[in-house]
Amino acid sequence: MYNHKGKDNPNWRNGSSLKHCQCGNKISFYSKNCRKCYLKINKGKNSTNWKGGLPYCKCGKKLSDRKCKRCLSCDTKRKIKLGIIGFKTEEKHYNWRGGISKEPYSFAFTEKLKERIRQRDKYVCQNCSKIQKQELIEIKRKLSIHHIDYDKNNCKENNLVSLCYSCNTKANFNRDYWHKFYQAKIEKKSHIEMI
């Protein structure tokens, strides 16, 4: 075994293992540049890892992944055109109610009325018991006021209930079930208040 130490070592550099970069920083004898200069020189197209940059969609949007060929909106349009995915038109959708969601609310459905309903329900969702403060922190919204019979013109207090955003969204599906559920809840609450 060879014992190369100091001047006997073939890698001997006059006792100095450091040299200076073009910016003046000390670097190892085997390096060409310090880290700072290396990053300046090897940026973008000059980088050894350059692969042509991120591609663009035909519509001009920059793609987030090199594996993608189209942006999300162009890909969805293409799938609809090919019939891979399909959206049910309004009349064919199972939850279609003749366009009643586009009807305006009654003039009686005021912010004062909504606040009175929230206060009556103690600022708690009547389905999942989420409090309004939590709703404000999570999605910056007050509790929604839901029409139990789904008639936007019926603004009687026994037809309105406070719900969080999530429960209000759920209540628009399987309407017969939710109508009976909230109706029973309001009747029970009014019965307790009478006693």
C-alpha positions as CSV (number, residue, x, y, z in Angstrom):
1,M,0.0,0.0,0.0
2,Y,1.2,3.4,-0.9
3,N,1.7,6.1,1.7
4,H,1.3,9.4,-0.2
5,K,1.2,12.3,2.2
6,G,2.0,15.9,1.7
7,K,4.3,16.5,-1.3
8,D,4.4,12.8,-2.1
9,N,0.7,12.9,-3.0
10,P,0.1,13.1,-6.7
11,N,-2.7,15.7,-6.0
12,W,-0.3,18.1,-4.2
13,R,-1.0,21.8,-5.1
14,N,1.8,23.6,-3.4
15,G,0.2,23.2,0.0
16,S,-3.1,25.0,-1.0
17,S,-6.3,23.2,-1.2
18,L,-8.3,26.4,-2.0
19,K,-8.4,28.8,-4.9
20,H,-10.4,31.9,-5.7
21,C,-13.5,32.2,-7.8
22,Q,-13.9,35.0,-10.3
23,C,-16.0,36.9,-7.7
24,G,-13.3,36.6,-5.1
25,N,-14.8,33.9,-2.9
26,K,-12.5,31.0,-1.8
27,I,-13.5,27.7,-3.5
28,S,-12.1,24.2,-3.5
29,F,-9.2,23.5,-5.9
30,Y,-11.3,21.2,-8.0
31,S,-14.3,23.6,-8.4
32,K,-14.6,26.0,-11.3
33,N,-17.0,28.5,-9.6
34,C,-18.5,29.2,-6.2
35,R,-22.2,28.2,-5.7
36,K,-23.4,31.8,-6.3
37,C,-21.6,32.1,-9.6
38,Y,-22.5,28.6,-10.7
39,L,-26.2,29.4,-10.2
40,K,-25.9,32.6,-12.2
41,I,-24.2,30.9,-15.1
42,N,-26.4,27.8,-15.1
43,K,-29.8,29.5,-15.2
44,G,-32.6,28.7,-17.6
45,K,-31.4,27.5,-21.1
46,N,-27.7,27.5,-19.9
47,S,-28.5,24.9,-17.2
48,T,-27.3,21.4,-17.7
49,N,-30.9,20.2,-16.7
50,W,-32.7,22.3,-19.3
51,K,-35.3,20.3,-21.1
52,G,-36.9,23.0,-23.3
53,G,-39.1,24.6,-20.6
54,L,-42.7,23.8,-19.9
55,P,-44.9,23.3,-22.9
56,Y,-47.9,25.4,-23.9
57,C,-51.4,24.4,-24.7
58,K,-52.9,25.3,-28.1
59,C,-54.9,27.9,-26.4
60,G,-51.7,29.6,-25.1
61,K,-51.9,28.6,-21.4
62,K,-48.6,27.3,-19.9
63,L,-49.0,23.7,-18.8
64,S,-48.0,22.7,-15.3
65,D,-46.6,19.3,-16.3
66,R,-44.5,18.1,-19.2
67,K,-46.7,15.0,-19.5
68,C,-49.8,17.1,-20.3
69,K,-50.7,17.9,-23.9
70,R,-53.6,20.1,-23.1
71,C,-54.8,22.4,-20.3
72,L,-57.8,21.3,-18.2
73,S,-60.4,23.3,-20.1
74,C,-59.2,22.2,-23.5
75,D,-59.0,18.6,-22.4
76,T,-62.6,18.7,-21.0
77,K,-63.9,20.3,-24.3
78,R,-62.2,17.5,-26.2
79,K,-63.6,14.8,-24.0
80,I,-67.1,16.2,-24.4
81,K,-66.7,16.5,-28.2
82,L,-65.6,12.8,-28.3
83,G,-68.3,11.7,-25.9
84,I,-65.9,10.4,-23.3
85,I,-67.6,12.5,-20.7
86,G,-71.0,14.1,-21.0
87,F,-73.0,16.5,-19.1
88,K,-76.8,16.1,-18.7
89,T,-78.7,19.0,-20.1
90,E,-80.9,20.8,-17.6
91,E,-84.1,19.0,-18.5
92,K,-82.5,15.5,-18.4
93,H,-80.7,16.1,-15.0
94,Y,-82.3,14.1,-12.2
95,N,-82.4,17.2,-9.9
96,W,-84.1,19.4,-12.5
97,R,-87.1,21.3,-11.0
98,G,-88.1,23.4,-14.0
99,G,-85.6,26.2,-13.5
100,I,-86.9,27.3,-10.1
101,S,-83.3,28.0,-8.8
102,K,-83.1,31.0,-11.1
103,E,-86.3,32.5,-9.6
104,P,-85.6,35.6,-7.5
105,Y,-86.2,35.6,-3.7
106,S,-89.1,37.4,-2.2
107,F,-88.8,41.0,-1.0
108,A,-89.6,39.7,2.5
109,F,-86.4,37.7,2.5
110,T,-84.3,40.5,4.0
111,E,-81.1,40.5,5.9
112,K,-83.0,41.3,9.1
113,L,-85.2,38.2,8.7
114,K,-82.1,36.1,8.0
115,E,-80.4,37.4,11.2
116,R,-83.5,36.8,13.2
117,I,-83.6,33.1,12.0
118,R,-79.9,32.7,12.9
119,Q,-80.5,34.2,16.3
120,R,-83.5,31.9,16.8
121,D,-81.3,28.9,15.9
122,K,-78.6,30.2,18.3
123,Y,-76.1,30.6,15.4
124,V,-75.8,26.9,15.0
125,C,-76.4,24.7,11.9
126,Q,-79.5,22.7,12.4
127,N,-78.1,19.7,10.7
128,C,-74.5,19.2,11.8
129,S,-74.3,21.7,14.7
130,K,-71.5,23.8,13.3
131,I,-71.4,27.2,14.9
132,Q,-71.4,30.4,12.8
133,K,-68.0,31.5,14.2
134,Q,-66.4,28.3,12.8
135,E,-68.1,28.9,9.4
136,L,-66.8,32.4,9.3
137,I,-63.3,31.2,10.0
138,E,-63.3,28.4,7.5
139,I,-65.1,30.0,4.5
140,K,-65.8,33.6,5.6
141,R,-69.6,33.2,5.4
142,K,-72.4,33.4,7.8
143,L,-74.8,30.5,8.2
144,S,-77.2,30.2,5.2
145,I,-80.9,30.4,5.6
146,H,-82.7,27.5,3.9
147,H,-86.3,27.4,2.8
148,I,-87.7,24.1,4.0
149,D,-90.4,23.8,1.4
150,Y,-88.0,25.1,-1.4
151,D,-90.5,27.9,-2.1
152,K,-88.5,31.2,-2.2
153,N,-91.6,33.2,-1.8
154,N,-92.6,31.5,1.5
155,C,-90.6,33.5,4.1
156,K,-92.5,32.5,7.2
157,E,-90.2,31.9,10.1
158,N,-91.5,28.3,10.5
159,N,-90.3,27.7,6.9
160,L,-86.8,28.9,7.4
161,V,-83.8,27.2,9.0
162,S,-80.1,28.1,9.6
163,L,-77.6,25.7,7.8
164,C,-73.9,25.8,7.2
165,Y,-72.8,26.0,3.5
166,S,-72.1,22.3,3.3
167,C,-75.5,21.2,4.7
168,N,-77.4,23.8,2.6
169,T,-75.8,22.3,-0.5
170,K,-76.8,18.7,0.6
171,A,-80.3,19.9,1.2
172,N,-80.8,20.6,-2.5
173,F,-80.5,16.8,-3.3
174,N,-83.2,14.3,-2.2
175,R,-85.5,17.2,-1.4
176,D,-88.4,15.1,-0.1
177,Y,-86.3,13.7,2.6
178,W,-84.8,17.0,3.7
179,H,-88.3,18.7,3.6
180,K,-89.6,16.1,6.1
181,F,-86.4,16.2,8.2
182,Y,-86.3,20.0,8.7
183,Q,-90.1,20.3,9.0
184,A,-90.0,17.8,11.9
185,K,-87.1,19.7,13.5
186,I,-88.9,23.0,13.4
187,E,-92.2,21.5,14.7
188,K,-90.2,19.9,17.6
189,K,-88.5,23.2,18.4
190,S,-91.7,25.2,18.4
191,H,-93.4,22.5,20.6
192,I,-90.5,22.8,23.1
193,E,-90.7,26.6,23.1
194,M,-94.5,26.5,23.9
195,I,-93.9,24.4,27.0
